[in-house]
């Protein structure tokens, strides 16, 4: 009886974990990364305070980031990358609502990955981007 309950639990846990990993795609290489490659995590959020600013599109290193409808906390999506040290272009577009002009604003930021970095996180929330 106990093994059946544990087996059912592990089955549902593996299905749940598989669903979580399918939400944030990995855009790194399928081959082992070079020793100098740095993992980069990208997270995209709508501005939840105003409710007007919504992310329309995000591009990192000339690759589009797939966006989902916002959840309760404004999370729209993200991705994982293995990048060599250097500078990369991050671009995103937000809509500002129907009552303001222009209706969309484009933003650009340069993400610099240093040779000594072990991990980099980029978070976009509305019109602001932070790099850790």
ZADO-990459 format. One line per field, with one value per residue (C-alpha): x, z, y; residue in three letters. Coordinates in Angstrom, 2 decimals, always signed. Each point is the difference from the previous one (the first is absolute). Layout:
BEGIN
c1 = [X  ...];
c3 = [Z  ...];
c2 = [Y  ...];
residu = [ala  ...];
//
This chain:
BEGIN
c1 = [+0.00  +2.77  +2.00  -3.07  -0.54  +3.68  -0.03  -3.03  +1.63  +3.23  -1.96  -1.92  +3.15  +1.87  -2.90  -0.12  +3.77  -0.16  -2.73  +2.12  +3.06  -2.05  -0.94  +3.46  +1.85  +3.74  +1.82  +3.47  +1.96  -0.88  +3.72  +2.02  +0.68  +3.50  +1.64  -0.34  -3.78  -2.19  -3.59  -2.44  -3.58  -2.52  -3.32  -2.74  -2.75  -2.77  -0.16  -2.60  -0.44  -1.47  -1.60  +0.42  +3.57  +0.14  +3.01  -0.65  +3.28  +3.47  +3.15  +3.29  +3.04  -2.26  -2.17  -3.66  -1.09  -3.41  -2.52  -3.05  -3.03  +0.86  -0.66  -1.16  +3.42  +0.52  +2.48  +0.04  +2.81  +3.73  +2.80  +3.39  +3.13  +3.65  +1.90  +3.67  +1.32  -0.74  -2.72  -3.45  -2.96  -3.29  -3.03  -3.61  -3.19  -2.81  -3.48  -0.93  -3.77  -2.60  -0.02  +3.64  +2.15  +2.07  -1.86  +3.23  +3.45  +3.18  +2.84  +3.56  +2.62  +3.42  +0.61  +3.70  +1.24  +3.45  +2.52  -0.09  -3.79  -1.41  -3.66  -2.02  -3.67  -1.89  -3.45  -2.28  -2.92  -1.95  +2.37  +2.92  +2.60  +2.41  +3.08  +1.47];
c3 = [+0.00  +0.97  -3.16  -2.13  +1.71  -0.39  -3.62  -0.73  +1.79  -2.01  -3.24  +0.67  +1.25  -3.21  -2.14  +2.00  -0.33  -3.74  -0.35  +1.87  -2.16  -3.17  +0.93  -0.27  -3.11  -0.04  -2.89  +0.70  -1.95  +0.06  +0.40  +3.17  +0.47  -0.24  +3.37  -0.51  -0.69  +2.59  +0.75  -0.56  +1.34  -1.49  +1.73  -1.45  +2.09  -0.79  +2.17  +2.53  +1.82  -2.86  -1.92  -3.20  -1.03  -1.64  -1.64  -3.70  -1.09  +1.33  -2.00  +1.53  -2.24  -3.10  +1.29  +0.80  +3.47  -0.01  +2.21  +1.69  +1.45  +3.35  +3.12  +3.35  +0.66  -3.50  -1.11  -3.80  -0.68  -0.32  -1.12  +0.84  -2.05  +0.01  -1.17  -0.48  +1.82  -1.97  -0.61  -1.25  -1.09  +1.91  -1.62  +1.15  -0.94  +2.36  -0.73  +1.98  -0.28  -2.27  +1.53  -0.37  -3.02  -1.31  +0.59  +0.27  +1.32  -1.02  +2.46  -0.50  +2.53  -0.36  +2.17  +0.73  +1.13  +1.56  -0.22  +3.79  +0.25  +1.11  -0.64  -1.32  +0.52  -2.13  +1.17  -2.09  +1.83  -2.05  -1.24  +2.25  -0.38  +2.73  -0.43  +2.93];
c2 = [+0.00  +2.43  -0.76  +0.69  +3.36  +0.91  -1.12  +2.17  +2.94  -0.29  -0.30  +3.24  +1.74  -0.88  +1.24  +3.25  +0.54  -0.69  +2.63  +2.57  -0.54  +0.38  +3.57  +1.55  -1.14  -0.60  +1.64  -1.28  -2.52  -3.69  -0.71  +0.54  +3.70  +1.35  +0.65  +3.75  -0.08  +1.71  -1.06  +2.88  -0.09  +2.44  +0.79  +2.23  +1.63  +2.46  +3.11  -1.12  +3.31  +2.00  -2.85  +1.99  -0.72  -3.40  -1.62  -0.53  -1.60  -0.81  -0.73  -1.12  -0.36  +0.13  -2.87  +0.52  -1.05  -1.76  +1.78  -1.48  +1.78  +1.58  -2.02  +1.39  +1.54  +1.37  -2.68  -0.27  -2.44  -0.26  -2.23  -1.47  +0.61  -1.03  +3.09  +0.74  +3.09  +3.16  +2.58  -0.94  +2.10  -0.25  +1.62  +0.11  +1.79  +0.96  +1.28  +3.10  -0.30  +1.51  +3.48  +0.99  +0.71  -1.72  -3.24  -2.00  +0.80  -1.81  -0.53  -1.22  -1.00  -1.57  -3.05  -0.47  -3.39  +0.12  -2.86  -0.56  -0.27  -3.35  +0.85  +2.97  +0.83  +2.52  +1.12  +2.20  +1.59  +2.53  +2.68  -1.00  -2.72  -1.10  -2.15  -1.92];
residu = [unk  unk  unk  unk  unk  unk  unk  unk  unk  unk  unk  unk  unk  unk  unk  unk  unk  unk  unk  unk  unk  unk  unk  unk  unk  unk  unk  unk  unk  unk  unk  unk  unk  unk  unk  unk  unk  unk  unk  unk  unk  unk  unk  unk  unk  unk  unk  unk  unk  unk  unk  unk  unk  unk  unk  unk  unk  unk  unk  unk  unk  unk  unk  unk  unk  unk  unk  unk  unk  unk  unk  unk  unk  unk  unk  unk  unk  unk  unk  unk  unk  unk  unk  unk  unk  unk  unk  unk  unk  unk  unk  unk  unk  unk  unk  unk  unk  unk  unk  unk  unk  unk  unk  unk  unk  unk  unk  unk  unk  unk  unk  unk  unk  unk  unk  unk  unk  unk  unk  unk  unk  unk  unk  unk  unk  unk  unk  unk  unk  unk  unk  unk];
//
